[in-house]
Amino acid sequence: MGKFAKMAAVVISSVMVLGACSKTDLSVKEKVQAKTTKKADVQVFEPHKNLNQEPTPLKIERVGANEVNIEMTAQITDIEISKGDWYKAWTFNGEAPGPVVVVNEGDTINFKLKNMDPAIPHSMDFHAVHAAPSVDFTDVKPNEEGTFKYPANKPGVFMYHCGTKPVLSHIANGMHGTIIVKPKNGYPTDNEIDREYVIIQNEWYKYNDIEDFTNGVPKYVVFSTKALKNGDLNTNGAVGSLVDQPLLAKVGDRIRLYVNNVGPNEVSSFHVVGTVFDHVYVDGNPANHMEGLQTVMLPASGGAVVEFTVTKEGSYPIVTHQFNHANKGAVGTIKVTNDGKDDGSKTMSH
């Protein structure tokens, strides 16, 4: 084939691809399913084979001005990570990511971990605290519980995860979540905020496959939201969960998002389409203040507080701007209406 013939073939192929794209409007789930064949039955880790433990609620109780009791459980619970695709997840409290934990700067955390897993030890690694890992993040054996105490002296948005070896297996199988330490003097913009939400990004790989966890690429990259208070939307890390159930706001609202990328492996380029971040606090610390950002880079475990205003009615997609990951499910939607209520209209997503 001559030089000009090759160029013509490339142009024709590109036109055909663009034409196909212009005629196709796939939802996030449809995009993922179009690339994913029906999964074969996987060989479940034998002690977990018939185990699907009912989610145990997080227990958190303030017992003093600067002291809080927190009790969490390590357990095995089936999570639907995409339509019809279930994962026998290793979890905290039957959620993946686990429930959001909120404490105040200067709190002492009295922590109890109950291990309901009949076969594998688990532990807790809070990124928000000062501790001696060999003492304070030690394993809790199957069907036992451990108690620990640590100070939370730095404000921010931090990851927590199981720290038991191999750590990658425990995180990739679902044992991850977010702890928010609220600054003692608040954020400078507190009186301007109308709505607050938590957004967590995580990845899913082949079930309990350390080789895939280490050298593979994620099957799904997803967003979830965790309830900051009773009645808030609370989802697992599943494809389309924040498209099917968008976050809500009204025209003119100033929105604050507590964002955390729990990985375990990939970077997030966090972006909300249709707005600019007025204020960004890197890792959620008020001292790390930036203004006017379009995208916030979050390493694995990295967090941020981002704030922005929605000025018109419509759908505001939430994405990682690494669009290979958005195409695997890392998208969500903020639906903005005049009254802040869901009007039942169809949402736009990326």
Secondary structure as UniProt FT lines:
FT   HELIX           3..22
FT   HELIX           28..34
FT   HELIX           46..48
FT   TURN            49..50
FT   STRAND          59..64
FT   TURN            65..66
FT   STRAND          67..82
FT   TURN            83..84
FT   STRAND          85..92
FT   TURN            93..94
FT   STRAND          101..104
FT   TURN            105..106
FT   STRAND          107..115
FT   STRAND          125..126
FT   TURN            127..128
FT   HELIX           133..136
FT   TURN            142..143
FT   STRAND          145..152
FT   STRAND          156..161
FT   HELIX           167..172
FT   TURN            173..174
FT   STRAND          176..182
FT   TURN            184..185
FT   TURN            188..189
FT   HELIX           190..192
FT   STRAND          195..204
FT   TURN            207..208
FT   HELIX           210..215
FT   STRAND          220..224
FT   TURN            230..231
FT   TURN            239..240
FT   HELIX           241..244
FT   STRAND          247..250
FT   TURN            251..252
FT   STRAND          254..263
FT   STRAND          268..272
FT   TURN            273..274
FT   STRAND          277..282
FT   TURN            283..284
FT   TURN            286..287
FT   STRAND          289..293
FT   STRAND          296..298
FT   TURN            300..301
FT   STRAND          303..309
FT   STRAND          314..320
FT   HELIX           323..326
FT   TURN            327..329
FT   STRAND          331..337
//
